[in-house]
Amino acid sequence: MIIDCTHQLSTDLPGYPGDPATLEIHQRISDHNSLGSTLHLSTHFGTHIDSPQHFYPEKPGMDSRDVTTLSGKAIWLFCEPATRGYTLAPSIDLWSLPKTDWIFFFTGWSTRWGSDAYYQEFPGIEPAIIEDLTDLDIRGIGLDAPSIDPIPDDSYQNHLLWLGSDRFLLENLRWSERIQDMEIYQTYVAPLPIPALEAAPCLVFHETP
């Protein structure tokens, strides 16, 4: 069974505050009556992956990062309700978790996808948790919300800490009711294959037995 964790995109969706136009589609009919389309979108629109280069221009970007190097096992941790702008993970010893390549946080925020409320006062991850996560041997983290830094925190301390540790970040994941807390999923992360980018829209999906 395949569980798709990717949000569907359209031209009428709101984008992250301050970002340029989110998605534009221009279609044309050729002389041979064939239809062609041109897309214009932000690399941080919809379900996407951030590389360390996003906040550190001198660090690696999406070069040589593909489905082979980014895919692996992922576990979801269900979070408590947001408090003071942060979403706190359940009281759990991170070092006791099974060995995985990714840790995803379920906040419940993805139910707001498609509305203006999705980008208003959204939760983030407690900085102390991000700091602890940098000590784990994992490829990256992700969450079903716009950012690991909450609004109105414009210091981006979590981005700086996490991307500074040369890991990857998945934002705007789509949570499915078929996903279980603490379940391990074989996960595939397939970014748009354009290497000269600091981030890329991507497909993220789980494969279950």
URFENDA-V632771 format. One line per field, one symbol per residue. phi: phi as a letter, one per 40 degrees, with the letter a starting at -180 (. if undefined). burial: + if it has 16 or more other ideal C-beta (glycine too) atoms within 10 Angstrom, else -. A space follows every 50 residues. Layout:
phi = ???
burial = ???
This chain:
phi = .bbcbbccbaccccbcdgccdcabbbbabcccgbcbbbbbaccbcgcabc cdcdbbdcccbcdgbbcccbcicbbbbcbcdcbfgbbccdcacdcccccb cbbbbcbgccccdgbcccbbfccbbddccccccccccbcabaacacacbc cbcbcfccdccccccgbbbbbgcbcbcccbcgccbcbbbbcdcbccbcaa dacbabbbc
burial = --+-+++-----+-++-----++-----------------++++++++++ ++++++----++--+----++++++++-+--+---++++----------+ +++++++-++-++----++--++++++-++--+----+++++++++++++ +----+-++-+++---+++++++++---+----++-+++++-----++++ ++-+++---
